[in-house]
Amino acid sequence: MRLAIHQPQYMPWLGYFHKMASADIFVLLNNVQFKKNEWQNRNRIRNATSWQWLTVPTTYQFPQKINEVQVDFTQNWQKKHLHSLDASYGKTPFYNDYIPLFAEFFCAPASKIDRINIDSVRLLAGAMGIQTETFISSDYRFKGESTERLVNICRHFKADTYLAGAGGRDYMEISLFEKAGIAVEFQEFTCPVYPQHWSFGPEHFVPNLSAIDLIFNCGPKSLAILMGTGR
């Protein structure tokens, strides 16, 4: 049983979903420190010249956790994001197939950033056909901090393998996994090059965007492309 853990991000990039699709269980770690101006309330999409941010405004106050941060609804960010998707992807091959999912998403967003992010993760995973079972960490009482908590999450779900991001080598205490009899694997991911609207040849391709970009451009082939079995 291979398990992966990651903070819920807003409309995450392809590496996030490669990690999810490579695991049997994916835990959304929503009760840890919110990181302002990173990926927990924004992500990037393609535009005519390069890329642009989609940012969800928040009323964050240090040291709130992700599941404590309220979304700022005094700004009509939902309408702006939907307009940006139309401007960037309105002429892509699969825009009409998938835009109703996003329109529905923006009609009834949750009040806290973790729930908006979780909904966005599940929206994109579903659109790509990823069937990995997901769980939310705040629904449980996992003890410990940092690596100890990761080990306890693996134990709870009876996972024998933990799939970590490449950056995990810099902060994880591998010895704690070894003591628990849990193997550790590190994700290896390179963004695939796929047909991308606004890109006129590989030299203009912009990698590592939100999975939104792959879905609108490649539709049902998205998962095969993501996992390296399609082009």
Buried (B, 14 or more C-beta within 10 A) or exposed (E): EBBBBBBBBBBBBBBBBBBBBBBBBBBBBBBBEBEEEEBBBBBBBBBEEEBBEBBBBBEBEEEBEBBBBEBBEEEEBBEBBBEBBBEBBEEBEBBEBBBEBBEEBBEEBEEBBBBBBBBBBBBBBEBBEBEBEBBBBBEBEBEEEEBBBBBBBBBBBEBEBBBBBEEBEEEBEBEBBEEBEBEBBEBEBEBBEBBBBBBEEEEEBBBBBBBBBBBBBBBEBBBBBBBEEBE
